Amino acid sequence: MTTAPRSVEIIDVGPRDGLQNEPEILDVATKVAFIGNLADAGIRRMEAVSFVNPKRVPQMAEAEEVLAALPEDDGVTYIGLVLNRRGLDRALEAGCKEVNYALVASDTFSQKNQGTTIEQAVDVYEEIAAEAKASGVRCSLTISTAFGCPFQGEVPPERVIDLVERCAGDDTFEIALADTIGCAVPSQVADLFGAVMEVAPSARFRAHFHNTRNTGLANCYAAIEAGVQSIDASAGGIGGCPFAPRATGNVPTEDLIYMLNRMGIETGVDIDKLIAAGDWIGEQLGHATPAMIGKAGVFPPAELRA
C-alpha cells in the first residue's frame, strides 16, 4: 500500500450477522451485554438487531426489546437489518436511527433468502430507502453475494455495477459489497470496488467479508487499498448466513484491528477490550471463537512494549 489511510471505520456486525448463524439462542440481557462490551471497546457503529421474521431466524427475535435496553445518545450508531416494509415499520417504531437493507445479486439466492427476484428486491429497497429518509433515518444498502453465489456460481461484475448505479441515489447513505460465502480474492475485490466507484463516484462504500476460505483479511487489505474506509467485521469471528451452505463467520474484528494497528491505521478501538469481548461471547455461545489474536495474543506482548 503506497499511501495508507490515516483511519478506517470498523462496523462490528457480531450482534446481528454474528449471532444469527449460531445454534445457541441468547436472551435479551446477554445480547445487550455483548453490545455493551463492544461499545466499551470503542466500536461506534454496529449492527445490533434484525427486524426479520423470528420464525425464520429465531436468534434475532426480540429486536425491539434489545434496542430499548440500549443507552441513548451514547455516541454509538445501532443499525437494524430490514428486508421488507414490515421490518422497516418495526424499526421506525422501535426508534432505530439507521437501517440496512440486503439486496442479493443472485436471483436464486434472493429467492431462497428473501423470497423475491432481484428486480422485486430493488423496488422494495427504493420504497424503504425513501420512507427511511422521510422519517429522518439513515438507510444503507448491502449487496449480498456480490462476489459469488452458492447456487449459481460466479456473479457477473456487471450485475453488481448495475445495481450500484441504480441504487446510489440521495436516499442511500452507504453501499456495502458483501462476500456472503467467502469466495472472493483480493484482485477481484480491487477490481469490483474500482468499478463501482467509477459509476458512483459520490457514493460512500463499505466492505463486508466472510472468512470461509481464509481470504478475509487479505480482502480487507485490498478494499482499503481500493479506497474503502468502512469495513464490517465480527468480534470473535462468529457468524455466517443461515441460508448460504457452508458459509462461516465474518472476518474477526480483533484480527482486523491488529493488522490495521500494525500498519499505523487508526480505528479508535481498544484491542485488549475487544479480545475480551470476543472471548466473552464465545463463552456465552459455548465454544471457542475463530479469531486468532485472542489465541496468539498481541505482538509485542505487554511486557515488551515500550
C-alpha positions in Angstrom: 0.0 0.0 0.0 1.7 3.2 -1.2 -0.4 5.6 0.8 -2.3 4.2 3.8 -5.4 6.0 5.1 -5.0 7.6 8.5 -8.1 5.9 9.8 -10.7 3.2 9.0 -14.1 2.9 10.4 -14.9 -0.5 11.9 -18.6 -1.7 11.9 -19.0 -4.7 14.2 -21.7 -6.9 12.9 -21.3 -9.6 15.6 -24.6 -8.9 17.4 -26.5 -9.4 14.2 -24.6 -11.3 11.4 -22.6 -13.0 14.1 -25.3 -14.3 16.3 -27.8 -15.2 13.5 -25.9 -18.3 12.5 -25.2 -19.6 16.0 -27.3 -22.6 17.2 -27.4 -21.1 20.7 -30.2 -18.5 21.1 -29.2 -15.8 23.6 -31.6 -13.9 25.8 -32.0 -10.1 25.6 -29.8 -9.4 28.6 -26.9 -11.3 27.1 -27.3 -9.6 23.7 -27.3 -6.2 25.4 -24.2 -7.1 27.4 -22.4 -8.2 24.2 -23.3 -4.9 22.5 -22.2 -3.0 25.6 -18.8 -4.8 25.6 -18.3 -3.8 22.0 -19.2 -0.2 22.7 -16.9 -0.1 25.7 -14.1 -1.3 23.4 -14.6 1.7 21.2 -16.9 0.4 18.5 -19.0 3.4 17.4 -21.2 1.8 14.8 -22.5 -1.8 14.8 -25.3 -4.0 13.5 -27.2 -4.5 16.7 -30.6 -6.1 15.7 -32.5 -7.6 12.9 -36.2 -6.8 12.2 -36.8 -10.1 10.3 -39.3 -12.8 10.9 -38.3 -14.6 14.2 -39.7 -17.8 12.9 -37.1 -17.9 10.1 -34.2 -16.5 12.2 -35.1 -17.2 15.9 -31.6 -15.9 17.0 -32.8 -12.4 16.0 -36.0 -12.4 18.0 -36.8 -9.6 20.5 -35.2 -6.9 18.4 -37.4 -4.2 19.9 -36.5 -5.3 23.5 -32.8 -5.3 22.7 -32.9 -1.8 21.1 -35.0 -0.4 24.0 -32.4 -1.6 26.5 -29.5 0.2 24.8 -28.4 3.6 26.1 -29.5 6.7 24.1 -27.1 9.4 23.0 -24.0 7.4 23.8 -22.3 8.2 20.6 -22.9 4.7 19.1 -25.0 4.1 16.0 -27.0 0.9 16.3 -28.1 -0.5 12.9 -31.1 -2.6 12.3 -31.4 -5.0 9.4 -34.7 -4.8 7.5 -35.7 -6.9 4.5 -39.2 -5.6 3.8 -41.7 -2.8 4.6 -42.9 -4.7 7.7 -39.3 -4.7 9.0 -38.9 -1.0 8.3 -42.1 -0.2 10.2 -40.9 -2.2 13.2 -37.5 -0.4 13.1 -39.1 3.0 12.9 -41.5 2.2 15.8 -38.5 1.0 17.8 -36.6 4.2 17.3 -33.9 2.8 15.2 -31.6 5.5 13.7 -30.1 3.6 10.9 -31.4 0.6 8.9 -29.6 -1.6 6.4 -31.3 -3.5 3.6 -29.8 -6.6 2.0 -30.2 -6.7 -1.8 -28.9 -10.0 -3.3 -27.0 -10.0 -6.6 -28.1 -13.6 -7.4 -31.7 -14.4 -8.3 -31.6 -18.0 -6.8 -30.1 -16.8 -3.5 -32.5 -13.9 -3.5 -35.5 -16.2 -3.8 -34.1 -18.5 -1.0 -33.1 -15.7 1.3 -35.9 -13.2 0.8 -38.5 -14.8 -1.4 -38.1 -12.2 -4.2 -36.4 -11.7 -7.5 -33.6 -9.1 -7.8 -36.0 -6.7 -9.6 -38.6 -7.1 -6.9 -36.0 -6.5 -4.2 -34.8 -3.3 -5.9 -38.4 -2.0 -5.9 -38.7 -2.8 -2.2 -35.4 -1.1 -1.4 -36.3 2.1 -3.2 -39.5 2.2 -1.2 -37.7 1.5 2.1 -34.9 4.0 1.4 -37.4 6.8 0.6 -39.5 6.1 3.6 -36.5 5.9 5.9 -35.1 9.2 4.7 -38.5 10.9 5.1 -38.5 9.6 8.7 -35.1 11.0 9.4 -33.4 7.6 9.4 -30.3 6.7 7.5 -30.7 3.8 5.1 -27.7 1.8 3.9 -27.6 -1.0 1.3 -25.7 -4.2 1.4 -25.4 -6.0 -2.0 -25.0 -9.7 -0.9 -23.3 -12.4 -2.9 -21.5 -9.6 -4.8 -18.5 -11.9 -5.4 -20.2 -15.3 -5.8 -23.3 -17.3 -5.2 -23.5 -20.8 -3.6 -26.3 -21.8 -6.1 -25.4 -20.1 -9.3 -21.6 -19.8 -9.1 -19.9 -16.7 -10.4 -21.8 -13.5 -10.2 -21.1 -11.2 -13.2 -19.5 -8.0 -12.0 -21.7 -6.1 -14.5 -24.7 -7.1 -12.4 -23.3 -5.6 -9.2 -22.1 -2.5 -11.0 -25.6 -2.0 -12.4 -27.2 -2.4 -9.0 -24.9 0.1 -7.5 -25.6 2.6 -10.3 -29.3 2.2 -9.9 -29.3 2.4 -6.1 -26.7 5.0 -5.4 -29.1 7.9 -5.0 -29.8 10.6 -2.4 -31.8 8.2 -0.3 -28.9 5.8 0.1 -26.4 6.6 2.9 -23.9 3.9 2.1 -23.4 0.8 -0.1 -21.7 -2.3 1.1 -20.4 -5.0 -1.2 -20.7 -8.4 0.7 -18.8 -11.6 0.1 -21.6 -13.6 1.7 -20.0 -17.0 1.1 -16.3 -16.1 1.5 -15.2 -16.9 -2.1 -13.6 -13.6 -3.1 -9.9 -13.0 -3.6 -8.0 -9.6 -3.4 -7.7 -9.0 -7.1 -11.5 -9.5 -7.5 -12.1 -7.1 -4.6 -9.9 -4.4 -6.1 -11.4 -4.7 -9.5 -15.1 -4.6 -8.3 -14.7 -1.8 -5.9 -12.7 0.2 -8.5 -15.6 -0.4 -11.0 -18.4 0.7 -8.7 -16.5 3.7 -7.6 -16.3 4.8 -11.2 -20.1 4.6 -11.8 -20.9 6.1 -8.4 -18.1 8.5 -7.5 -20.1 10.3 -4.9 -21.3 7.2 -3.1 -20.0 6.0 0.3 -18.8 2.4 0.2 -18.3 -0.3 2.8 -16.8 -3.8 2.6 -18.2 -7.0 4.2 -16.2 -10.2 4.0 -16.7 -13.7 5.3 -13.6 -15.8 6.1 -14.9 -19.1 4.7 -11.8 -19.7 2.6 -9.4 -17.8 4.7 -9.1 -14.8 2.4 -11.0 -12.3 4.6 -8.1 -10.2 5.9 -6.4 -10.1 2.5 -9.7 -8.9 1.0 -10.0 -6.2 3.7 -6.5 -5.0 2.8 -7.4 -4.9 -0.9 -10.6 -3.0 -0.1 -8.8 -0.4 1.9 -6.2 -0.1 -0.8 -9.0 0.5 -3.3 -10.2 3.4 -1.2 -12.9 1.8 1.1 -12.8 3.4 4.5 -15.5 1.4 6.3 -15.2 -2.4 7.0 -17.6 -4.8 8.6 -16.2 -7.4 11.0 -17.5 -9.6 13.8 -16.0 -9.9 17.3 -14.5 -13.4 17.7 -15.2 -14.1 14.0 -18.6 -15.6 14.8 -21.4 -15.8 12.3 -22.4 -16.7 8.8 -25.6 -16.8 6.8 -28.3 -19.3 7.7 -29.3 -19.6 4.0 -25.8 -20.0 2.5 -24.4 -23.5 2.7 -21.0 -23.8 4.5 -20.7 -20.0 5.0 -18.6 -19.5 8.0 -18.1 -16.4 10.1 -17.1 -12.9 9.3 -13.6 -11.5 9.5 -12.7 -11.4 13.2 -12.8 -7.8 14.4 -9.8 -8.2 16.7 -7.7 -9.8 13.9 -8.5 -7.0 11.5 -7.7 -4.3 14.1 -4.4 -6.0 15.0 -3.5 -5.8 11.3 -4.6 -2.1 11.0 -2.8 -1.2 14.2 0.5 -2.7 12.9 0.0 -0.7 9.7 -0.4 2.5 11.6 -4.1 2.9 10.6 -6.3 4.3 13.4 -9.6 2.6 14.3 -10.4 4.1 17.7 -10.8 0.6 19.2 -9.1 -0.8 22.2 -7.8 -4.2 21.0 -7.4 -5.7 24.5 -11.1 -4.9 25.4 -12.2 -6.2 22.0 -10.3 -9.5 22.6 -12.1 -9.8 25.9 -15.4 -9.2 24.2 -14.7 -11.9 21.6 -13.7 -14.4 24.3 -16.8 -13.5 26.4 -19.2 -14.1 23.6 -17.6 -17.4 22.9 -18.2 -18.4 26.5 -21.9 -17.4 26.2 -22.2 -19.5 23.0 -20.4 -22.5 24.5 -17.5 -22.7 22.1 -14.2 -21.2 21.2 -14.3 -18.4 18.5 -12.3 -18.5 15.3 -10.4 -15.3 16.0 -6.6 -15.8 16.1 -5.4 -12.8 18.1 -7.3 -14.0 21.1 -5.3 -17.2 21.0 -1.9 -15.9 19.9 -2.0 -12.5 21.7 -1.0 -9.1 20.6 2.6 -8.5 19.4 4.7 -7.3 21.0 3.4 -8.7 24.3 2.7 -6.2 27.1 6.0 -6.8 28.9 8.0 -6.0 25.8 6.1 -2.8 24.8 8.0 0.5 25.2 
